[in-house]
Amino acid sequence: MKSLVIAIFFGVILLFSAHIGWSCPFELPAVQTAVKGHELTIELATTPEARSCGLSLRDNLPANRGMLFVYAEPEILTFWMKNTRIPLDIFYFNRDLALVSVSENTPPCRSPRCPSYPSTGPAKYVLELNAGKAAELGVQAGDVLELHLD
């Protein structure tokens, strides 16, 4: 039942965002969520354009804010930090919103060739938060991302 609610929620967001036609930078819909009981407000990047832009070109990210990248199917996902100005923790979650892996303290890329940071297993959701947040929260594989859908 939980997977069905998650699928319906993100399906509605995908349908809504597909008709907007944003260009970077742009405002994204935001929802409340929690990791290990720590409340966060996250922007939803559900379109290819929004995922491509991500948090790049931002000079700061408020303490309890982040971005959730949503993909259609679980797969090994690889992120990089091209045009990203702030260090981030990159959390990879599976289809059930359970943590697969984290790339901690991922530095901005200031060179023409940027390293990539892959998930250690199939992921469907990727959460970017300020660097150091994973250690602060004490996250471990299997921890669940809670979405507040009300």
C-alpha positions as CSV (number, residue, x, y, z in Angstrom):
1,M,0.0,0.0,0.0
2,K,2.8,2.4,0.9
3,S,4.5,1.8,-2.5
4,L,1.2,2.5,-4.2
5,V,0.7,5.8,-2.3
6,I,4.3,6.8,-3.2
7,A,3.8,5.9,-6.9
8,I,0.5,7.9,-7.1
9,F,2.1,10.9,-5.3
10,F,5.1,11.1,-7.7
11,G,2.9,10.4,-10.7
12,V,0.8,13.5,-10.0
13,I,4.0,15.5,-9.5
14,L,5.4,14.2,-12.8
15,L,2.2,15.0,-14.7
16,F,2.1,18.5,-13.2
17,S,5.7,19.3,-13.8
18,A,5.8,18.0,-17.3
19,H,3.4,20.7,-18.5
20,I,5.3,23.7,-17.0
21,G,8.4,23.9,-19.3
22,W,10.9,25.4,-16.9
23,S,14.4,26.5,-17.7
24,C,17.3,26.6,-15.2
25,P,17.1,28.2,-12.7
26,F,13.5,27.7,-11.7
27,E,11.2,27.1,-8.8
28,L,10.3,23.5,-8.1
29,P,7.4,22.1,-6.0
30,A,8.5,21.4,-2.4
31,V,7.3,18.8,0.2
32,Q,8.0,18.0,3.8
33,T,10.1,14.9,4.6
34,A,12.2,13.4,7.3
35,V,15.3,11.3,7.6
36,K,15.8,9.6,11.0
37,G,13.2,12.0,12.5
38,H,14.9,15.1,11.2
39,E,12.4,17.3,9.4
40,L,13.4,18.7,5.9
41,T,11.8,20.7,3.2
42,I,12.8,19.3,-0.2
43,E,12.3,20.5,-3.7
44,L,11.2,17.8,-6.2
45,A,13.2,17.4,-9.4
46,T,11.0,15.1,-11.5
47,T,11.7,16.2,-15.1
48,P,14.9,15.7,-17.1
49,E,15.4,19.4,-17.2
50,A,15.0,19.8,-13.4
51,R,17.2,16.8,-12.7
52,S,19.9,18.2,-15.1
53,C,19.9,21.6,-13.4
54,G,19.6,20.2,-9.8
55,L,21.3,22.4,-7.2
56,S,23.9,23.8,-9.7
57,L,24.5,27.5,-9.7
58,R,23.3,28.0,-6.2
59,D,25.6,29.8,-3.7
60,N,23.9,28.3,-0.6
61,L,21.3,25.9,0.7
62,P,19.5,26.6,3.9
63,A,20.2,24.1,6.7
64,N,17.0,22.0,6.5
65,R,16.5,22.2,2.7
66,G,17.4,19.9,-0.1
67,M,16.4,18.5,-3.4
68,L,15.0,15.1,-4.2
69,F,15.6,13.7,-7.7
70,V,12.9,11.3,-8.9
71,Y,13.5,8.6,-11.6
72,A,11.0,6.3,-13.3
73,E,12.8,3.1,-12.5
74,P,15.5,1.9,-10.1
75,E,19.0,1.7,-11.6
76,I,22.6,2.4,-10.7
77,L,22.5,6.2,-10.6
78,T,25.6,8.4,-11.0
79,F,25.8,12.1,-10.0
80,W,28.5,14.7,-10.5
81,M,29.1,18.2,-9.2
82,K,29.5,20.1,-12.5
83,N,28.5,23.8,-11.9
84,T,27.6,23.0,-8.3
85,R,29.1,25.7,-6.0
86,I,28.4,24.1,-2.6
87,P,29.6,20.7,-1.1
88,L,26.8,18.2,-0.7
89,D,25.9,14.8,0.7
90,I,24.2,12.7,-1.9
91,F,21.8,10.0,-0.6
92,Y,20.6,7.2,-2.9
93,F,17.3,5.5,-2.0
94,N,15.6,2.5,-3.6
95,R,12.0,2.2,-4.8
96,D,10.8,1.7,-1.1
97,L,12.6,4.9,0.0
98,A,15.2,2.8,1.9
99,L,18.8,4.2,1.9
100,V,21.1,2.3,-0.5
101,S,24.3,4.4,-0.1
102,V,25.6,8.0,0.5
103,S,28.4,10.0,-1.1
104,E,29.4,12.2,1.8
105,N,31.1,15.6,1.6
106,T,31.0,15.6,-2.2
107,P,33.0,18.6,-3.3
108,P,32.1,21.1,-6.0
109,C,33.8,20.5,-9.3
110,R,36.0,23.3,-10.5
111,S,37.7,21.5,-13.4
112,P,36.6,20.7,-16.9
113,R,36.5,16.9,-16.1
114,C,34.4,16.2,-13.0
115,P,34.4,12.9,-11.1
116,S,31.2,10.9,-10.8
117,Y,29.6,9.5,-7.7
118,P,27.6,6.3,-8.3
119,S,25.1,4.6,-6.0
120,T,26.3,1.2,-4.7
121,G,23.0,-0.4,-5.8
122,P,19.8,0.3,-7.8
123,A,18.2,3.6,-6.7
124,K,15.1,5.5,-7.7
125,Y,15.4,8.6,-5.6
126,V,18.4,10.8,-4.8
127,L,18.4,13.3,-2.1
128,E,21.0,16.1,-2.0
129,L,21.6,17.9,1.3
130,N,24.4,20.1,2.6
131,A,27.7,18.3,3.2
132,G,28.0,16.9,6.7
133,K,24.2,16.1,7.1
134,A,24.7,12.4,6.7
135,A,27.2,12.3,9.6
136,E,25.0,14.6,11.6
137,L,22.0,12.3,11.2
138,G,24.0,9.1,11.6
139,V,22.4,7.5,8.6
140,Q,22.9,3.8,7.7
141,A,21.9,1.7,4.7
142,G,18.3,0.7,5.1
143,D,17.2,4.0,6.9
144,V,13.9,5.2,5.3
145,L,13.1,8.6,3.8
146,E,9.7,9.6,5.2
147,L,7.4,11.7,2.9
148,H,4.7,13.7,4.5
149,L,1.9,13.6,1.9
150,D,-0.7,15.5,3.9
